[in-house]
Structures are given as C-alpha cells and as structure tokens.
Amino acid sequence: MHSESSPLGEFDLIQRFFKAGADAMRPNDEKTIALGIGDDCALLNPAAGEEIAITSDMLVEGRHFFMGANPELLGRKALAVNLSDLAAMGAKPIGFTLAIALPTVDKAWLEAFSKGLFAVANQYSCPLIGGDTTAGPLTISITAFGSTPSGKSIHRSGAKKGDDIWVSGAVGDARLALAALRHEMNLPENDLKQIEHRMHNPTPRVDLGMKIREVASAALDISDGLLGDLQHILKQSQVSAEVFLDQLPKSEILQKQSEDVQNQFAACGGDDYEICFTAPIEKRDAIDKISTALNLPITRIGSITEKVGTTEKLFLLNKNGDLLDEIKSAALLKSFDHFAK
C-alpha cells in the first residue's frame, strides 16, 4: 500500500471509514442488533425460536491474496467468504465484526476497501457491528453472525446412504484465473476477463442456503477444493461416496482446457465458494424448483454410499463408470492447506 501522510489515529480511522457505513444500516436492523459499534461489545437480540450461527475467516496478504490487490475487491471478498460459510449452514446474515492490521494508514486504500466491504454488507443486509484495528502486516479477519430457525441449520454430519450429492454453479474458474495470473498457463485476455471475478469477487450463495434448509441432509461451502471439502462431510457423517468426474459443473471457459486441467481445477481448485450439499433422492424435484427459482444451476455429481469398513472413502469414476486408479484419484482429492509451503 502507498501511504498518505496523515496523523489519522485508530479511532478517527474507525469513525471515518467504518462507523459511518455501519450506522447507515442501523435503522433496518434495530430488532436484531441491540447495540453496534461504540461500546465494549456488540449485542445481538435474536427472535425466539432462532439459533445464531458464527463464523470467522482471516485473509493474509501474500497468502490469500496478491500483494497490492485491488482494495475494493478485497473488501468485497473479505465479507463474501464469511457469508458463504453462513450460507452453507442455511443461515441468514445478521451482522459482522472486522479486525484489520494495516502496514500504514492509507486513506485512499481504506476508502476503496470500505466501499467494497459495505457494498456486500448492504447487498445482504449484514451490518458491521464492531471490531479492532492495529498496525502490522496487512491482515483482515472477519467474524460473521447469522440466524436460522431452531433445529433448521444444515450440518456436515447429516449425509445418509443413498443421498444425492449436489453442487451449485460451476467450479474451477477461480483456480483457472489464478493459474493465468501466475503465468502458469496462457489464457486469452477475453476468457480471463470472463472468469476473473470468480477469484476476486465471489458470490456467497445466501439465498440458496436458506432455501435448501428443508431438503439438504448435509452441506458446506467450497473454499479449499470441491472433493477435499466434500471429504469433511463424509468424515463427519461417517459415510463414503461415489463422484462422477465428468459431471462436475464447469464453465465454458474451463471446458476449453485439456481434460486433465478441467478435472484438476474443478475437483480441487479452491476459492469457488459454491455450496456442496447432500439430499435424499425424493428431493430431486424440489431441488430443481429451487434451481429454477434462483436461476442458479444445481448439478447432481454423485451419491452417498456406506462406509467401507472403518474408513470413509471417496471413489472417483470416469465417464464410463470405471474407478480411477489410486494415483490419479489421490491427485484430485487434495485440498488447499493454509500451512503448506
């Protein structure tokens, strides 16, 4: 970041770039947010018969985003990835806190960052209700709160034998955009423009999450790679699964690539922020209606099977229904590791 010389202090910074935006949303949220920014704690006042969902995500410069990344898009993504977690639980966003470490106080950067942040906050009626700021390497940490009717939240542990496995939208574009930006592969400029937003400006599937409360047996959002994340459902539900690689939903841009690249990026690319969920077979018509109502593709990619002995297994099948060999499967079952070198 390029610093603008200024004596702007912590509380002035909060007041100028964050409190004003938060206060602008308060009139619509007084029933849920009893107290927002300005005290030692925020106070939530959920309605009777509701549960509060809480999630936290941290973005670190050089680890989760490029040095010098567009601050407005960064502000959007920082909140969107948290709302994606709420969506996976079927939760309606109700508020969030922001903790941010800044190398310097750059007013132009903060103006753009807060603009992007509040654009998403307003879009999903999710006000900023507190947080913290300090000096340090650029790090953004958000904790988001959502609500679900009691007993209606979707967990990772509910998948049952015979359930279908579904995925919203398309997967693999964020990884393809990253590969192009890293110069790992050549991508026509027009193709990159069409998919780059999937990496920098993901869409949290909040509406989908709330609509599948009545049909999904288990769900999660895809942040570290579809098949790697799906294994969390298998482990917590103590089941196995079969997935057809050729059924993974891919964009037209990704389908221009080699079959190996398509499979690799769609299976374990990461940063997709789509919803993967399981549901009983008899819910297929209901899911198709949800897909139509939201104008959002929802694709069936496989099914849940019994656990093999004491182990949860994910079996990958090719278009002929044959099992992939262990080496190819292992390469596609990896997920992003935040501590990997």
C-alpha beads as a LAMMPS data file, in Angstrom:
LAMMPS data file: protein, C-alpha beads

341 atoms
340 bonds

1 atom types
1 bond types

-500.0 500.0 xlo xhi
-500.0 500.0 ylo yhi
-500.0 500.0 zlo zhi

Masses

1 110.0

Atoms # bond

1 1 1 0.000 0.000 0.000
2 1 1 1.126 3.560 -0.666
3 1 1 0.861 5.646 2.446
4 1 1 -0.770 9.073 2.504
5 1 1 0.969 11.119 5.208
6 1 1 -1.590 11.813 7.935
7 1 1 -1.895 11.839 11.725
8 1 1 -5.112 9.824 11.440
9 1 1 -5.395 7.687 14.576
10 1 1 -7.188 4.435 15.324
11 1 1 -10.494 5.913 16.478
12 1 1 -10.540 8.538 13.738
13 1 1 -9.868 5.768 11.237
14 1 1 -12.781 3.692 12.558
15 1 1 -15.104 6.696 12.626
16 1 1 -14.237 7.854 9.108
17 1 1 -14.113 4.597 7.184
18 1 1 -16.239 2.109 9.123
19 1 1 -18.627 3.570 11.731
20 1 1 -20.418 5.858 9.284
21 1 1 -21.100 2.954 6.936
22 1 1 -22.275 0.789 9.828
23 1 1 -24.569 3.496 11.221
24 1 1 -26.189 3.934 7.810
25 1 1 -27.532 0.372 8.076
26 1 1 -28.779 0.560 11.678
27 1 1 -32.394 1.621 11.079
28 1 1 -33.141 -1.654 9.296
29 1 1 -31.550 -3.859 11.942
30 1 1 -32.628 -2.468 15.314
31 1 1 -34.724 -5.554 16.131
32 1 1 -31.737 -7.880 15.709
33 1 1 -28.787 -5.620 16.600
34 1 1 -29.407 -4.259 20.094
35 1 1 -26.041 -2.444 20.191
36 1 1 -23.446 -1.928 17.464
37 1 1 -20.133 -0.073 17.177
38 1 1 -19.069 2.174 20.056
39 1 1 -19.119 0.010 23.198
40 1 1 -17.041 -2.845 24.605
41 1 1 -19.268 -5.447 22.948
42 1 1 -21.975 -5.617 20.335
43 1 1 -25.301 -7.038 21.483
44 1 1 -27.460 -9.338 19.377
45 1 1 -31.148 -9.791 20.096
46 1 1 -32.337 -12.828 18.107
47 1 1 -36.005 -13.654 17.949
48 1 1 -37.420 -16.515 19.987
49 1 1 -37.016 -19.844 18.225
50 1 1 -33.823 -18.841 16.403
51 1 1 -30.224 -20.050 16.611
52 1 1 -27.155 -17.873 15.998
53 1 1 -24.513 -19.123 13.531
54 1 1 -20.997 -17.679 13.944
55 1 1 -18.065 -17.976 11.533
56 1 1 -14.596 -16.391 11.272
57 1 1 -12.222 -16.105 8.317
58 1 1 -8.820 -14.474 8.006
59 1 1 -7.208 -13.150 4.818
60 1 1 -3.456 -12.525 4.853
61 1 1 -1.614 -10.582 2.154
62 1 1 0.738 -12.810 0.192
63 1 1 -1.080 -15.919 1.399
64 1 1 -4.721 -15.449 0.457
65 1 1 -4.401 -12.538 -1.958
66 1 1 -1.709 -10.907 -4.081
67 1 1 0.435 -8.070 -2.806
68 1 1 -1.143 -4.835 -3.982
69 1 1 -4.549 -6.434 -4.631
70 1 1 -7.434 -4.145 -5.595
71 1 1 -8.712 -2.908 -2.194
72 1 1 -12.349 -2.556 -3.249
73 1 1 -12.494 -6.139 -4.484
74 1 1 -10.610 -7.235 -1.386
75 1 1 -13.227 -5.578 0.817
76 1 1 -15.970 -7.397 -1.070
77 1 1 -14.263 -10.779 -0.889
78 1 1 -13.350 -10.467 2.788
79 1 1 -17.018 -10.357 3.760
80 1 1 -18.311 -12.610 0.978
81 1 1 -16.246 -15.613 2.081
82 1 1 -17.752 -15.374 5.569
83 1 1 -21.274 -15.070 4.213
84 1 1 -20.558 -18.201 2.183
85 1 1 -19.971 -20.091 5.443
86 1 1 -23.292 -18.817 6.788
87 1 1 -24.995 -19.895 3.552
88 1 1 -23.685 -23.432 3.985
89 1 1 -25.483 -23.603 7.348
90 1 1 -28.694 -22.192 5.886
91 1 1 -28.251 -19.027 7.964
92 1 1 -29.499 -15.531 7.214
93 1 1 -26.742 -12.910 7.773
94 1 1 -27.394 -10.510 10.672
95 1 1 -24.066 -8.753 11.340
96 1 1 -20.272 -8.960 11.339
97 1 1 -17.158 -7.694 13.086
98 1 1 -13.920 -6.611 11.390
99 1 1 -10.391 -6.829 12.768
100 1 1 -7.765 -5.400 10.436
101 1 1 -4.000 -4.921 10.687
102 1 1 -2.602 -2.207 8.397
103 1 1 1.058 -1.618 7.453
104 1 1 0.254 2.106 7.026
105 1 1 -2.805 4.331 7.217
106 1 1 -3.522 4.885 3.535
107 1 1 -6.731 6.894 3.176
108 1 1 -7.259 6.059 -0.496
109 1 1 -6.826 2.336 0.197
110 1 1 -9.214 2.474 3.167
111 1 1 -11.790 4.412 1.152
112 1 1 -11.790 1.748 -1.562
113 1 1 -11.683 -1.176 0.876
114 1 1 -14.589 0.104 2.951
115 1 1 -16.569 0.833 -0.229
116 1 1 -16.290 -2.799 -1.313
117 1 1 -16.945 -4.075 2.195
118 1 1 -20.156 -2.086 2.638
119 1 1 -21.355 -2.879 -0.882
120 1 1 -21.590 -6.550 0.139
121 1 1 -22.832 -5.691 3.638
122 1 1 -25.712 -3.693 2.172
123 1 1 -26.475 -6.271 -0.506
124 1 1 -27.030 -8.960 2.134
125 1 1 -28.346 -6.689 4.943
126 1 1 -25.411 -7.614 7.175
127 1 1 -24.216 -4.564 9.183
128 1 1 -20.781 -4.032 10.695
129 1 1 -21.244 -4.135 14.490
130 1 1 -17.704 -3.908 15.902
131 1 1 -14.068 -4.911 15.561
132 1 1 -10.493 -3.726 16.021
133 1 1 -7.632 -2.075 14.121
134 1 1 -3.882 -2.155 14.632
135 1 1 -0.587 -1.673 12.807
136 1 1 1.013 -4.738 11.254
137 1 1 1.234 -6.844 8.078
138 1 1 -1.986 -6.488 6.074
139 1 1 -4.387 -8.990 7.640
140 1 1 -8.172 -8.948 7.506
141 1 1 -10.200 -11.005 9.959
142 1 1 -13.996 -11.044 9.873
143 1 1 -16.443 -12.772 12.193
144 1 1 -19.955 -13.017 10.770
145 1 1 -23.198 -13.838 12.537
146 1 1 -26.316 -15.385 11.052
147 1 1 -29.609 -16.773 12.263
148 1 1 -31.598 -19.908 11.488
149 1 1 -34.891 -21.169 12.874
150 1 1 -34.177 -23.521 15.782
151 1 1 -33.364 -27.006 14.545
152 1 1 -33.212 -25.950 10.880
153 1 1 -29.480 -25.292 10.431
154 1 1 -27.676 -27.582 7.985
155 1 1 -24.702 -29.514 9.370
156 1 1 -21.903 -31.504 7.760
157 1 1 -22.868 -34.595 9.726
158 1 1 -26.289 -35.422 8.240
159 1 1 -25.479 -37.237 4.974
160 1 1 -27.074 -40.681 4.644
161 1 1 -26.561 -43.696 2.377
162 1 1 -28.484 -43.172 -0.865
163 1 1 -28.415 -39.368 -0.730
164 1 1 -27.551 -37.475 -3.886
165 1 1 -24.570 -35.099 -3.905
166 1 1 -25.234 -31.664 -5.440
167 1 1 -23.101 -28.641 -6.329
168 1 1 -24.282 -25.126 -7.132
169 1 1 -22.958 -23.011 -10.004
170 1 1 -19.673 -24.068 -11.590
171 1 1 -16.320 -24.979 -10.049
172 1 1 -12.717 -24.488 -11.137
173 1 1 -12.822 -20.977 -12.624
174 1 1 -11.120 -19.307 -9.661
175 1 1 -8.218 -21.744 -9.946
176 1 1 -8.056 -21.198 -13.711
177 1 1 -7.904 -17.427 -13.201
178 1 1 -5.150 -17.883 -10.605
179 1 1 -3.146 -20.047 -12.998
180 1 1 -3.394 -17.357 -15.685
181 1 1 -2.429 -14.541 -13.297
182 1 1 0.539 -16.578 -12.059
183 1 1 1.556 -17.208 -15.689
184 1 1 1.293 -20.954 -15.127
185 1 1 -0.686 -21.144 -18.363
186 1 1 -1.752 -18.884 -21.193
187 1 1 -5.373 -17.776 -21.251
188 1 1 -6.883 -15.407 -23.833
189 1 1 -7.494 -11.984 -22.310
190 1 1 -11.220 -12.125 -23.001
191 1 1 -11.517 -15.541 -21.318
192 1 1 -9.666 -14.257 -18.246
193 1 1 -11.967 -11.237 -18.025
194 1 1 -14.998 -13.534 -18.018
195 1 1 -13.817 -15.634 -15.069
196 1 1 -11.526 -13.369 -13.035
197 1 1 -14.439 -12.206 -10.854
198 1 1 -14.793 -15.781 -9.576
199 1 1 -11.430 -15.368 -7.856
200 1 1 -11.634 -11.734 -6.748
201 1 1 -15.362 -11.208 -6.247
202 1 1 -17.140 -14.470 -5.330
203 1 1 -20.895 -14.637 -4.821
204 1 1 -21.980 -16.149 -1.489
205 1 1 -24.990 -18.410 -2.089
206 1 1 -27.010 -16.991 0.800
207 1 1 -30.422 -17.382 -0.850
208 1 1 -29.636 -20.964 -1.823
209 1 1 -28.548 -21.817 1.712
210 1 1 -31.838 -20.646 3.180
211 1 1 -33.898 -22.422 0.507
212 1 1 -32.270 -25.841 0.984
213 1 1 -32.911 -25.956 4.740
214 1 1 -35.901 -28.232 4.103
215 1 1 -34.207 -30.531 1.574
216 1 1 -30.492 -30.840 2.405
217 1 1 -29.206 -33.506 4.774
218 1 1 -25.675 -32.010 4.909
219 1 1 -23.853 -29.070 3.333
220 1 1 -20.693 -26.988 3.244
221 1 1 -19.224 -24.209 1.137
222 1 1 -16.395 -24.947 -1.275
223 1 1 -13.378 -22.900 -0.274
224 1 1 -10.417 -25.310 -0.400
225 1 1 -11.478 -27.510 -3.323
226 1 1 -14.674 -29.454 -4.041
227 1 1 -13.502 -33.008 -3.406
228 1 1 -11.276 -32.104 -0.478
229 1 1 -14.134 -30.228 1.162
230 1 1 -16.634 -32.989 0.373
231 1 1 -14.480 -35.356 2.417
232 1 1 -15.319 -33.267 5.508
233 1 1 -18.973 -34.225 5.020
234 1 1 -18.013 -37.885 4.597
235 1 1 -15.901 -37.895 7.737
236 1 1 -18.441 -36.149 9.936
237 1 1 -21.344 -38.174 8.527
238 1 1 -19.305 -41.426 8.631
239 1 1 -20.196 -42.399 5.082
240 1 1 -18.474 -42.938 1.730
241 1 1 -19.334 -41.522 -1.690
242 1 1 -19.088 -42.013 -5.429
243 1 1 -18.499 -38.990 -7.659
244 1 1 -18.506 -38.893 -11.472
245 1 1 -15.720 -36.586 -12.667
246 1 1 -17.463 -35.801 -15.953
247 1 1 -20.492 -34.481 -14.046
248 1 1 -18.585 -31.772 -12.168
249 1 1 -20.132 -28.467 -13.339
250 1 1 -17.634 -26.473 -15.406
251 1 1 -17.886 -23.168 -17.247
252 1 1 -17.441 -22.888 -20.998
253 1 1 -14.069 -21.234 -20.378
254 1 1 -12.774 -24.129 -18.279
255 1 1 -14.090 -26.638 -20.823
256 1 1 -11.703 -25.159 -23.400
257 1 1 -8.788 -26.574 -21.411
258 1 1 -7.370 -30.100 -21.553
259 1 1 -9.317 -32.834 -19.787
260 1 1 -6.601 -33.130 -17.136
261 1 1 -6.723 -29.400 -16.359
262 1 1 -10.524 -29.424 -16.277
263 1 1 -10.600 -32.302 -13.808
264 1 1 -7.801 -30.932 -11.636
265 1 1 -9.196 -27.416 -11.327
266 1 1 -12.836 -28.448 -10.907
267 1 1 -12.040 -31.167 -8.397
268 1 1 -9.603 -29.390 -6.112
269 1 1 -9.011 -25.849 -7.382
270 1 1 -10.427 -23.957 -4.412
271 1 1 -11.845 -20.454 -3.910
272 1 1 -15.137 -21.381 -5.618
273 1 1 -17.487 -20.506 -2.730
274 1 1 -20.266 -22.609 -4.164
275 1 1 -22.407 -24.879 -1.991
276 1 1 -21.980 -28.660 -1.986
277 1 1 -24.833 -30.480 -0.304
278 1 1 -26.446 -33.876 0.030
279 1 1 -30.158 -34.642 -0.124
280 1 1 -32.458 -37.684 -0.306
281 1 1 -33.390 -38.875 -3.805
282 1 1 -37.034 -37.898 -3.276
283 1 1 -35.971 -34.226 -3.005
284 1 1 -34.790 -34.025 -6.640
285 1 1 -37.922 -32.252 -7.900
286 1 1 -37.777 -29.743 -5.038
287 1 1 -34.124 -29.012 -5.803
288 1 1 -34.883 -28.499 -9.492
289 1 1 -37.577 -25.988 -8.496
290 1 1 -35.097 -24.149 -6.241
291 1 1 -32.616 -24.049 -9.110
292 1 1 -35.243 -22.530 -11.400
293 1 1 -36.450 -20.027 -8.794
294 1 1 -32.912 -18.753 -8.161
295 1 1 -31.823 -19.004 -11.819
296 1 1 -28.828 -20.934 -10.497
297 1 1 -27.607 -24.265 -11.915
298 1 1 -27.516 -27.027 -9.295
299 1 1 -25.836 -30.192 -10.546
300 1 1 -26.037 -33.748 -9.220
301 1 1 -22.490 -35.166 -9.205
302 1 1 -22.737 -38.444 -7.306
303 1 1 -24.200 -40.289 -4.359
304 1 1 -23.515 -41.226 -0.759
305 1 1 -22.639 -44.860 -0.049
306 1 1 -21.899 -46.933 3.039
307 1 1 -18.621 -46.513 4.872
308 1 1 -16.042 -49.099 3.806
309 1 1 -15.100 -50.932 6.974
310 1 1 -13.923 -48.275 9.409
311 1 1 -12.931 -45.759 6.726
312 1 1 -14.817 -43.052 4.830
313 1 1 -13.854 -43.333 1.163
314 1 1 -14.440 -41.089 -1.847
315 1 1 -14.462 -43.088 -5.072
316 1 1 -13.934 -41.209 -8.344
317 1 1 -15.492 -42.592 -11.509
318 1 1 -14.775 -41.714 -15.140
319 1 1 -17.442 -41.160 -17.792
320 1 1 -17.644 -44.929 -18.367
321 1 1 -18.374 -45.552 -14.704
322 1 1 -14.941 -47.084 -14.073
323 1 1 -12.911 -46.277 -10.975
324 1 1 -9.895 -44.015 -11.443
325 1 1 -6.628 -45.567 -10.372
326 1 1 -5.282 -44.629 -6.936
327 1 1 -2.577 -42.278 -8.222
328 1 1 -4.989 -40.167 -10.292
329 1 1 -7.565 -40.179 -7.508
330 1 1 -5.043 -39.076 -4.892
331 1 1 -4.046 -36.073 -7.021
332 1 1 -7.687 -34.942 -7.274
333 1 1 -8.595 -35.454 -3.631
334 1 1 -6.180 -32.889 -2.229
335 1 1 -7.471 -29.617 -0.819
336 1 1 -5.776 -26.296 -0.137
337 1 1 -3.611 -26.333 3.009
338 1 1 -3.183 -22.947 4.692
339 1 1 0.116 -24.076 6.232
340 1 1 1.597 -25.785 3.176
341 1 1 4.754 -24.202 1.769

Bonds

1 1 1 2
2 1 2 3
3 1 3 4
4 1 4 5
5 1 5 6
6 1 6 7
7 1 7 8
8 1 8 9
9 1 9 10
10 1 10 11
11 1 11 12
12 1 12 13
13 1 13 14
14 1 14 15
15 1 15 16
16 1 16 17
17 1 17 18
18 1 18 19
19 1 19 20
20 1 20 21
21 1 21 22
22 1 22 23
23 1 23 24
24 1 24 25
25 1 25 26
26 1 26 27
27 1 27 28
28 1 28 29
29 1 29 30
30 1 30 31
31 1 31 32
32 1 32 33
33 1 33 34
34 1 34 35
35 1 35 36
36 1 36 37
37 1 37 38
38 1 38 39
39 1 39 40
40 1 40 41
41 1 41 42
42 1 42 43
43 1 43 44
44 1 44 45
45 1 45 46
46 1 46 47
47 1 47 48
48 1 48 49
49 1 49 50
50 1 50 51
51 1 51 52
52 1 52 53
53 1 53 54
54 1 54 55
55 1 55 56
56 1 56 57
57 1 57 58
58 1 58 59
59 1 59 60
60 1 60 61
61 1 61 62
62 1 62 63
63 1 63 64
64 1 64 65
65 1 65 66
66 1 66 67
67 1 67 68
68 1 68 69
69 1 69 70
70 1 70 71
71 1 71 72
72 1 72 73
73 1 73 74
74 1 74 75
75 1 75 76
76 1 76 77
77 1 77 78
78 1 78 79
79 1 79 80
80 1 80 81
81 1 81 82
82 1 82 83
83 1 83 84
84 1 84 85
85 1 85 86
86 1 86 87
87 1 87 88
88 1 88 89
89 1 89 90
90 1 90 91
91 1 91 92
92 1 92 93
93 1 93 94
94 1 94 95
95 1 95 96
96 1 96 97
97 1 97 98
98 1 98 99
99 1 99 100
100 1 100 101
101 1 101 102
102 1 102 103
103 1 103 104
104 1 104 105
105 1 105 106
106 1 106 107
107 1 107 108
108 1 108 109
109 1 109 110
110 1 110 111
111 1 111 112
112 1 112 113
113 1 113 114
114 1 114 115
115 1 115 116
116 1 116 117
117 1 117 118
118 1 118 119
119 1 119 120
120 1 120 121
121 1 121 122
122 1 122 123
123 1 123 124
124 1 124 125
125 1 125 126
126 1 126 127
127 1 127 128
128 1 128 129
129 1 129 130
130 1 130 131
131 1 131 132
132 1 132 133
133 1 133 134
134 1 134 135
135 1 135 136
136 1 136 137
137 1 137 138
138 1 138 139
139 1 139 140
140 1 140 141
141 1 141 142
142 1 142 143
143 1 143 144
144 1 144 145
145 1 145 146
146 1 146 147
147 1 147 148
148 1 148 149
149 1 149 150
150 1 150 151
151 1 151 152
152 1 152 153
153 1 153 154
154 1 154 155
155 1 155 156
156 1 156 157
157 1 157 158
158 1 158 159
159 1 159 160
160 1 160 161
161 1 161 162
162 1 162 163
163 1 163 164
164 1 164 165
165 1 165 166
166 1 166 167
167 1 167 168
168 1 168 169
169 1 169 170
170 1 170 171
171 1 171 172
172 1 172 173
173 1 173 174
174 1 174 175
175 1 175 176
176 1 176 177
177 1 177 178
178 1 178 179
179 1 179 180
180 1 180 181
181 1 181 182
182 1 182 183
183 1 183 184
184 1 184 185
185 1 185 186
186 1 186 187
187 1 187 188
188 1 188 189
189 1 189 190
190 1 190 191
191 1 191 192
192 1 192 193
193 1 193 194
194 1 194 195
195 1 195 196
196 1 196 197
197 1 197 198
198 1 198 199
199 1 199 200
200 1 200 201
201 1 201 202
202 1 202 203
203 1 203 204
204 1 204 205
205 1 205 206
206 1 206 207
207 1 207 208
208 1 208 209
209 1 209 210
210 1 210 211
211 1 211 212
212 1 212 213
213 1 213 214
214 1 214 215
215 1 215 216
216 1 216 217
217 1 217 218
218 1 218 219
219 1 219 220
220 1 220 221
221 1 221 222
222 1 222 223
223 1 223 224
224 1 224 225
225 1 225 226
226 1 226 227
227 1 227 228
228 1 228 229
229 1 229 230
230 1 230 231
231 1 231 232
232 1 232 233
233 1 233 234
234 1 234 235
235 1 235 236
236 1 236 237
237 1 237 238
238 1 238 239
239 1 239 240
240 1 240 241
241 1 241 242
242 1 242 243
243 1 243 244
244 1 244 245
245 1 245 246
246 1 246 247
247 1 247 248
248 1 248 249
249 1 249 250
250 1 250 251
251 1 251 252
252 1 252 253
253 1 253 254
254 1 254 255
255 1 255 256
256 1 256 257
257 1 257 258
258 1 258 259
259 1 259 260
260 1 260 261
261 1 261 262
262 1 262 263
263 1 263 264
264 1 264 265
265 1 265 266
266 1 266 267
267 1 267 268
268 1 268 269
269 1 269 270
270 1 270 271
271 1 271 272
272 1 272 273
273 1 273 274
274 1 274 275
275 1 275 276
276 1 276 277
277 1 277 278
278 1 278 279
279 1 279 280
280 1 280 281
281 1 281 282
282 1 282 283
283 1 283 284
284 1 284 285
285 1 285 286
286 1 286 287
287 1 287 288
288 1 288 289
289 1 289 290
290 1 290 291
291 1 291 292
292 1 292 293
293 1 293 294
294 1 294 295
295 1 295 296
296 1 296 297
297 1 297 298
298 1 298 299
299 1 299 300
300 1 300 301
301 1 301 302
302 1 302 303
303 1 303 304
304 1 304 305
305 1 305 306
306 1 306 307
307 1 307 308
308 1 308 309
309 1 309 310
310 1 310 311
311 1 311 312
312 1 312 313
313 1 313 314
314 1 314 315
315 1 315 316
316 1 316 317
317 1 317 318
318 1 318 319
319 1 319 320
320 1 320 321
321 1 321 322
322 1 322 323
323 1 323 324
324 1 324 325
325 1 325 326
326 1 326 327
327 1 327 328
328 1 328 329
329 1 329 330
330 1 330 331
331 1 331 332
332 1 332 333
333 1 333 334
334 1 334 335
335 1 335 336
336 1 336 337
337 1 337 338
338 1 338 339
339 1 339 340
340 1 340 341
